[in-house]
Amino acid sequence: MLSKTGGALRPMLLQFRLFAGGPIGSGEQWLSWIHLKDEARAIRFLIENQSASGPFNLVAPQAVTNAQLARTLGRVMGRPSWLPVPGVVMRAAFGEVADLLLTGQRGVPQRLTDLGFQFRFPELEGALRDIIA
């Protein structure tokens, strides 16, 4: 979930503000994300939709690689995105939790969109511009 006040984005904002942002590990791992506003709208949509049951992926329709996230965040913030964080550093700092960031996961909101949900922020750059503005 992308938000200025929580989630994975908050620590990344500081790194980029300090001109020390970049991809984590190889940068090739997939990252599924969703803007906080879309997440809240999707939850409400599912509560109000009587035909919705079972699990749903609350992720934006366009997953990105970690390197794409770093480049896009750098562009939006007007900062470079060249300094990678080695996987070994992530594992030393965060232990097993780092594996989630280093291996990635590519989720698809197929059931959500099949029910007719429309994302306000389907693309990463628009979502980041809204959050950082």
Residue pairs with C-beta under 8 A, 6 or more apart in sequence:
1 7
1 8
1 33
1 34
1 35
1 36
1 39
2 8
2 9
2 33
2 34
2 35
2 36
2 127
2 128
2 131
3 9
3 10
3 35
3 36
3 131
4 10
4 13
4 131
4 132
7 36
8 101
9 131
12 21
12 73
13 73
13 77
13 132
15 21
15 22
16 73
16 74
16 77
16 79
16 81
17 77
17 79
19 79
19 80
20 83
21 70
21 73
21 74
21 77
21 79
21 80
21 81
21 83
22 70
22 80
22 81
22 82
22 83
22 84
22 85
23 66
23 67
23 69
23 70
23 81
23 84
23 85
24 66
24 70
24 84
24 85
24 87
24 90
24 101
24 102
25 66
25 84
25 85
25 86
25 87
25 90
25 101
25 102
26 66
26 87
27 65
27 66
27 67
27 70
27 84
28 65
28 66
28 67
29 65
29 66
29 101
29 102
29 103
29 104
30 63
30 64
30 65
30 66
30 104
30 105
30 106
31 63
31 64
31 65
31 66
31 69
31 104
31 105
32 57
32 59
32 60
32 63
32 105
32 106
32 107
33 59
33 60
33 63
33 64
33 69
33 124
33 127
34 42
34 58
34 59
34 60
34 121
35 60
35 120
35 121
35 127
35 130
35 131
36 131
37 120
37 121
37 130
38 60
38 119
38 120
38 121
38 127
39 58
41 117
41 120
42 56
42 58
42 109
42 112
42 117
43 58
45 52
45 112
45 115
45 117
46 52
46 56
46 112
46 115
49 115
51 115
52 115
54 111
56 109
56 111
56 112
57 107
57 108
57 109
57 110
57 111
57 112
58 109
58 112
59 107
59 108
59 109
60 109
60 119
60 121
60 122
60 123
60 124
60 127
61 108
61 109
61 113
61 119
61 122
62 122
62 123
62 124
63 106
63 107
63 108
64 72
64 124
65 104
66 101
66 104
68 124
69 124
70 81
71 81
72 124
72 125
72 128
73 79
73 81
73 128
74 80
74 81
75 81
75 125
76 125
76 128
76 129
76 132
77 132
87 98
87 102
90 98
90 101
90 102
91 98
91 99
91 102
94 101
109 117
109 119
121 127
121 130
